[in-house]
Structure formats: structure tokens, C-alpha cells
Amino acid sequence: LAQLTAFHREAGDWADVRRIAILRQLADPGNPAPRLDLLSAYAGTDDYKKKRDEFDAILHDFATDSQVVAALGDFAAKRGETELAHRVLEHARLHNLGTDGPSLMLAETYIAGERYSEALRLIQQITREDPTRLDRHAAALSGLQAIASYGLGNSDDGDLYLNTCLSQPSLRADSLVAVSGRLLEIGAKEPARRVLAV
């Protein structure tokens, strides 16, 4: 059923996604995957109240599950929903789940919402709070800084951050695709091509 859900999600058949997610949830109430699919279905149909209620319920029911909390952060980041991303970050702080991932997702949320200056300020803030993040997340941080800089029309800074990102030994293929995709979304075609050429 998970594959069928994925098929319907890709096709935008949100009623089917919702129906299958509910069936899967009934069969296995402790599994967060159907709940996350249901959340996506509510978002796909722009049902704000149900989306918000399900988000809250998942955060409550899986409060100490760092993977589920990260999935909620990713949900918020992909949709540019900064309020939800802030809530994930605060929840992670409150439950001592680690804030690196949620902080990066909040920066990505700002970028998705075209709030580039805020993304850059947040990255500066989180690296000041914990300078070791620069080492642990150099590729992700510099990639986000590059995207935000290009979004602001500052190609000199964008090039500098992008070169830093591309020189990181920890850079993964999925990160390259994500950076390239975000660059294309903001119209930075040449930098996006450079990323994919690596």
C-alpha cells in the first residue's frame, strides 16, 4: 500500500492518498508513515485546518521520535511554511532532539518562501551559537547560503558559497540535486548547471 500511496501522491490524487493513508493507519496505528501521507494529502487539497490538526497530532504522538520530527521539518521546508518549521525547531529544543537538522530546515523554509535575507541571518545565527556546525554541515550551510545569495541577486557571494559547497568532501549526490533544483527554482540556471556537472 505504501507504493500505491506514492503513486497517487505523484499523480496528485489526494483523495486516494487520504483514503489509503487512513486504511494503513488503521492497520498499524504506531507507524508514522501513513500519518505523514495523510498530512501530505491535506496539504495537497489545501485543507489548512486538517493539515494543521494532523501536524499537531503527529508532533504530539511522536514527540521523542527524531526521525518523525525531522520528517515534519522537511514537510514544512518543502512547502515554505515557516511557522511549522519554527514549531519543529522549538519542539526539538524542548525535547533535546538536536537542533542542527531543524535549524537547516528552517533556513530552507525561508528560501522556499523567498525570504533570502532571513535565511542568511538564520545561518549566521546558528553558526555563531555553535561554530562546530560549520564543520558538521559545511556542504548544506554553504549550499543554502549560495541559494539565498543568488536569490538576492548577489552572484559574487553566491559563487563564493557555491564553490565552498562544491568543494566539500561530505557532499552527497542527493544534496547536489536539491541545491540544483532550488537554484533552478529561483532562475539561477548557470549555477544549477555547474552543480550538476560535478
Steps between C-alpha positions, in 0.01 A plus 500: 500500500793736558594476132141558395492807724819629337349446154187698589706773670711547185181516292344752737208268579461633852167331575661161429808592703277594791288183471801267486679686779199460728481128421872459569468698822215278621705189424811631678426795733858519630649553155560868422525453121123492432454803724761691299324394178170625642669830586619529139148426375356781712770735373433390142134591531576828681300387803680728744312396814537126446865547402567702813313255724681198355837676527431572867380145564809346340730731694320402822475124431863466387646771723832327568549332162771709336438346156131592505580850626754533217236384250267773628782753460555381145125528432508863617821579310379369165186709527659816636287487815720689741255490791499118491879490462536730804277266698713199402816683609348601834370146551846357432649741755238417761544123458882507461482344154780711356447820309742473209251340260201713600713817476612411148141418405385837631761669280376295206144603585601866482655434159188319377302806611744733320608649832869490408630762742335320789658173388846658499442660842385168644807319365726765653315468830514120520869490412573767766305296757698187417808551277549122469197499270726651235703180500209258538278660237735697275348372175139564604570840655702630206243359256219684677709817515568473127131461417402792725774722354396425142139561606601846618676564169846488657679268259848576640405367844297226336802384301720507811255293706431264211871433448534431872204263485634313197845458657368317807604134520177421688280619213249231398328447167154567644627830639629596155160429347324701773732801462468488123121478522477799733733699274278423201192606697649846557619534140873445563544268201877526449585421864248212491681355197833535681364300792380218276833491317682397819 
